[in-house]
Amino acid sequence: MSTSASPRPRIHYACQRCGNCCRWPGAVRLKFDEIGKIADFLGLTPAEFVARHTDLMPDRSALTLKSRPDGSCSFLEGVNHCTIQPVKPFQCAGFPNAWNFPGWREKCEAKEIPLDPPS
């Protein structure tokens, strides 16, 4: 008779809008279609948005949102208000479910929600 470990329960993390991920240093890589959406939301042309609010990745592979000197996102206002929330990039919207990084649980206040019903 073989014993197998029970599968880990599937968990979804519900964002609490704590803003901690927005203060974590690092690049927010933009997808091509996100540039136009964010520019429209801000009332800018895509070229104006790129010139004012993006930087080139060090390897020149993509554009990223500008960061402040402390590493926080330039679109973070106050403690935890994202000024582009309705059109924020996929990278931001997908955190921590679509992707995350070592140590994220020490900062992120997302709540665990089991997707599998208890047996």
C-alpha positions as CSV (number, residue, x, y, z in Angstrom):
1,M,0.0,0.0,0.0
2,S,1.5,3.3,-1.0
3,T,1.1,6.4,1.0
4,S,0.9,9.7,-0.7
5,A,1.0,13.1,0.7
6,S,-2.3,14.9,0.5
7,P,-2.3,17.6,-2.1
8,R,-1.7,21.1,-0.8
9,P,-4.9,23.1,-0.7
10,R,-5.3,25.7,-3.4
11,I,-5.3,29.2,-1.9
12,H,-6.2,32.6,-3.4
13,Y,-4.8,35.7,-1.7
14,A,-7.3,38.5,-1.4
15,C,-5.6,41.9,-1.7
16,Q,-6.2,44.2,1.3
17,R,-4.8,47.2,-0.6
18,C,-2.1,47.7,2.0
19,G,0.3,49.2,-0.6
20,N,3.3,47.3,0.7
21,C,4.0,45.8,-2.7
22,C,4.0,49.3,-4.2
23,R,6.7,50.3,-1.8
24,W,8.9,47.2,-2.5
25,P,11.8,48.2,-4.7
26,G,11.9,46.7,-8.2
27,A,10.8,47.1,-11.7
28,V,7.1,47.1,-12.8
29,R,7.5,45.9,-16.4
30,L,4.8,47.3,-18.8
31,K,3.1,45.3,-21.5
32,F,2.6,47.1,-24.8
33,D,-1.2,47.3,-24.5
34,E,-0.9,48.7,-20.9
35,I,0.8,51.8,-22.1
36,G,-2.2,53.1,-24.1
37,K,-4.7,52.2,-21.3
38,I,-2.7,54.0,-18.6
39,A,-2.0,57.0,-21.0
40,D,-5.8,57.3,-21.8
41,F,-6.7,57.1,-18.1
42,L,-4.2,59.9,-17.3
43,G,-5.4,62.0,-20.3
44,L,-2.0,61.7,-22.0
45,T,-0.9,60.4,-25.4
46,P,1.1,57.2,-25.2
47,A,4.3,59.2,-26.1
48,E,3.7,61.7,-23.3
49,F,3.1,58.8,-20.8
50,V,6.3,57.1,-21.9
51,A,8.3,60.3,-21.6
52,R,7.0,61.3,-18.2
53,H,6.3,58.1,-16.4
54,T,8.5,55.3,-17.6
55,D,12.1,54.1,-17.6
56,L,13.9,51.7,-19.8
57,M,14.9,48.3,-18.2
58,P,18.7,48.1,-17.7
59,D,18.8,45.3,-20.3
60,R,16.7,47.5,-22.7
61,S,14.1,44.7,-23.0
62,A,11.0,46.7,-21.8
63,L,9.7,49.8,-20.2
64,T,9.0,50.0,-16.5
65,L,7.0,52.5,-14.3
66,K,9.2,55.1,-12.7
67,S,10.1,54.6,-9.1
68,R,10.8,57.2,-6.5
69,P,14.2,57.4,-4.8
70,D,13.0,55.2,-2.0
71,G,12.0,52.5,-4.5
72,S,8.2,53.0,-4.2
73,C,6.0,53.3,-7.3
74,S,5.6,56.9,-8.6
75,F,1.8,56.2,-8.8
76,L,1.5,55.4,-5.1
77,E,-0.1,58.3,-3.2
78,G,-0.2,58.6,0.5
79,V,0.0,55.4,2.5
80,N,-1.7,53.0,0.0
81,H,-3.6,54.8,-2.8
82,C,-2.8,53.7,-6.3
83,T,-3.6,56.7,-8.6
84,I,-4.0,54.3,-11.6
85,Q,-5.8,51.5,-9.8
86,P,-8.5,50.9,-12.5
87,V,-5.8,50.4,-15.2
88,K,-2.8,49.3,-13.1
89,P,-0.4,46.9,-14.9
90,F,-0.9,43.2,-14.9
91,Q,2.2,42.8,-12.8
92,C,0.6,44.8,-10.1
93,A,-2.9,43.2,-10.4
94,G,-1.4,39.7,-10.4
95,F,0.5,40.1,-7.1
96,P,0.7,37.8,-5.1
97,N,-1.4,35.2,-7.0
98,A,0.1,35.2,-10.4
99,W,3.6,35.9,-9.2
100,N,5.5,36.9,-6.0
101,F,9.0,37.0,-4.6
102,P,10.9,35.6,-1.7
103,G,9.9,37.4,1.5
104,W,6.6,38.7,0.2
105,R,4.6,37.3,3.1
106,E,6.5,39.3,5.6
107,K,5.2,42.5,3.9
108,C,2.0,41.6,2.2
109,E,-1.3,41.8,4.1
110,A,-3.3,39.7,1.6
111,K,-5.7,37.3,3.3
112,E,-5.6,33.6,2.5
113,I,-8.8,32.2,1.0
114,P,-8.9,28.4,0.5
115,L,-10.3,27.5,-2.9
116,D,-10.9,23.9,-1.9
117,P,-13.9,23.2,0.4
118,P,-13.0,21.4,3.6
119,S,-13.5,17.7,3.4
